[in-house]
């Protein structure tokens, strides 16, 4: 039996900052099924607000091997 190396994804909470390879993702408001977030790429000081289902964002963070910087 082999084990897969899976990244641990913490539950999404308001105020979290996730660090990706070349960008940061700031969690704004976490609702029942949707999450408001800002995705900062590179040296950009402003980013649009985005809205997506929790499951989709968690899968994206897992696939990109995101690291929780600030909770």
N, C-alpha and C positions, 0 to 999 in steps of 0.2 A: 504494500500500500504506500503510495507516494503522497506527499503533502504539497499543496500549491502554496507558494509564497504570496499571501494576500496582504494588502495594505489595510490597516485598521482605520475605518472611517468613523469619526466621532459623530454623535447626533448633531444635526445642524441647529445652531442657536444664534440669536441676534448678536451682532458685534464680532463675530468670528472673522479672522483674516487667514486665508489659505494661500500658501505660496506654491506656485507652479514653476515650471522650468524657466519661463521667460516673462511671467506675469504674476499679478496678485488678484485675488478674488475676495471682495469684502461683502459679507452677508449683512443685509439690511434688516428686513422684517421676515420672520418665519411664521407662516400661517399653518392652517390645518393640512393643506395639500400643496400650497405654492410658496415659493421663496423669492423675495426681492433681493437682488444683488447687483454689485458693480464689478466689472472685470477690467482692471487696469493692465494695459499691455505696454511694456517698455517704460519710457520716461513720460508718458502722458499723464497730465495732472488732473484731467477730467475724464469721466467715463459715463456713458448713459446708464440709467437704471434698467435692469432687465428683470423679467418675470418668467419663471419656469417651474414645473412640478418638482417636488422634492426628490422623487426617484431618479429623474433624469439628471439633476445636478449631482446627486450622490454617485451615480454611475460615471459621470464626467470626471469628478474628482478622483475616483478610484482608478479610472483608465489613465489619467494624467499623472498619477502618483503624487498627488498634492500633499503638502505637509501643513499641519495646523500650526500657525505661528502665534496667534493670540486668541485666547478664548474669552 
